[in-house]
């Protein structure tokens, strides 16, 4: 095996662990910021409501104290200093005039008229302030102001660094653990794939959760098992082919050396030539089958599809094989439908190749006196591509239109030979399996014929299956689709 190309590097690709860690850290960061976006407005509204309530309480207390004109100047000065420590300013209104400018004129007018101002927000010296005003009587009033509580957002955001740091650390830790957990089956799969690529078919990957990783491991294990089985069959096939090649080559070489050394008598030269020619023809058929199998794997395998009359094709096939069956002492018959023609769309040459291969296999294994049958019948419309039912089909099998219009054709090759076991039927179309199984037990071929027939039929759009024949041997059934361009025909009834 030649040197394998290196695995190409993925441009811009990072490790899974790094990406998972970055993703979890990003999720932690987004979570903290989203929490802040929700918490800051809520905290601001709560703080503002609490500050307004506290300021209203302070304003009511101050109004109670300052309603006495005798102590108002001294008490006002003392209370102003105490309130200033809480960022609260005290304003006195006397005879409709504030003790200093800055209060909104509307607030001053409302308090002078004896009204109460509570929960009000207004601008004092350009700043938004909470205002609480209480009348003192006689056109006098007191007003408390404090800044609208705008520091809550800064407090909340300033307190985010600790949870943010904790979230990033937790994200990095959990991301690292998660990445290792996720990357482990991928690394195992990559290692197994590299070993498979290097030719090691014994590799197996542990099947572990999660479900996707288990599915990947199971798929690789199945691939390794399938490759091992396939290569095992290939080795057996090559051994079988080498045996098939060695036998005619040995014969040709032996007779060639005998002719070269003039060991063969003059009267036997013609016989030796015939043997060499026969073995060379066997080699040619073997090589032809191998090439056909190889070409069937390619997409450019040539097929010459046309309208073919299967009745005429079967009659011609029967006439060509009759002398060989007569010489072997094997009864040979055909079973045809009572139809003038049975047209289908297929490749006549390839179909004849399939029939010749199936008939040749039957003739090889059938004992003298046991029959071989080539049967043709229309496929019923109800099951145009289904498996054909085993059994003899005579000339009168289709009569009175009972089978309905045909949807294709069914060809059968049956024999009275040793047949196939149920285990044989499972592998009958695999290359070289039956040849290896029965070598030395009964006559076998190269093991290519049935595999070639199966692939040819599939390429022609048909199906092929094997079973047991009523004659006691094997039955091979080829089902072909109908010719869509052909004129529908009606089976003739027999008198």
Protein Blocks (a to p, Z undefined) as FASTA:
>chain_A
ZZdddddddehiacfklmmmmmmmmmmmmmmmmmmmmmmmmmmmmmmmmmmmmmmmmmmm
mmmmmmpmklmmmmmmmmmmmmmmnopacdddeehiafbehiafklmmmmmnopacehia
cdeehiacddddddebjhiacdddddddfklmmmmmmmmmmmmmmmmmmmmmmmmmmmmm
mmmmmmmmmmmmmmmmnopakbccdddddfklmmmmmmmmmmmmmmmmmmmmmmmmmmmm
mmmmmmmmmmmmmmmmmmmnomacfklmmmmmmmmmmmmmmmmmmmmmmmmmmmmmpmkl
ccddddddfklmmmmmmmmmmmmmmmnopacdddddddfbdcddddfklmmmmmmmmmmm
mmmmpcghiacddddddddfklmmbccdeddddfklpgghlnopaebdcdddddfbebja
fklmmmmmgghklmmmmgokaccdehlmmmmmmmmmmmnopacdddddfkopacdddddd
ddfkbccddddddZZ
